[in-house]
Amino acid sequence: MITKHTGVVLLAIVGVFFVGTSCQDDHNDTGVEFAPQMYDPVPYEPYKQIRANTVNPYGLNMRDPARGTVSRPNYHTTFGTGDSTVTDIMVYNIPKDSIGLAERVLTNPIPQTDKSLEEGKVLYGRYCIHCHGEGGKGDGLVGKEYKGVPSYSADAYKTMNDGHIFHVITHGKGRMWPHGSQMTPEERWKIVQYVHKLQQG
């Protein structure tokens, strides 16, 4: 017959057992883990499957990209024909703090045409006009609140070249936020063309 005294003794013995198994000489030993997945979760890797996957092809976690998907780092875009063909112009890995490098090495790869200039104007109206104003004078509705938005036709800004403008659109500068994630490189280059037109006053 188990008495109250016996129950307390058994409970004490169980408690000593658990304390004894968790207190080892090795301070890195955590003792018994009752839920190891809570401490060491198994991540899902894209190219392999831990458990059998009967839904995706080949048992992979990652599905094939949608048809027509374009790799972000390299657009493989082609402009021009014949000897004037320009390809692979969309790679842009110049760091944010290297605007001087962008000014020295970048030139607009998109041939300027009436069509590209008109597309640049549309894009400028979509992304830039709010701060820089319709004529590039820095008098957009948001620009009036921000203060300090430059006028492209001012002497200090007339000399901004292709690389400078493209880099600032991509990474931002000062109070201007970066727009690299909102526009493709092609769209940014077309805006560069239109900004040059605004620089002429």
Buried (B, 14 or more C-beta within 10 A) or exposed (E): EEEEEEEEEEEEEEEEEEEEEEEEEEEEEEEEEEEEEEEEEEEEEEEEBEEEBEEEEEEBBEEEEEEEEEEEEEBEBEBEEEEEEEEEBBEBEBEEEBBEEBBEEBEBBBEBEEEBBEBBBEBBEEBBBBBBBEBBBBBBEEBEEBEEBBBBBEEEBEEBBBBBBBBBBBBBBEEBEEBBEEBBBBBBBBBBBBBBBBBEE
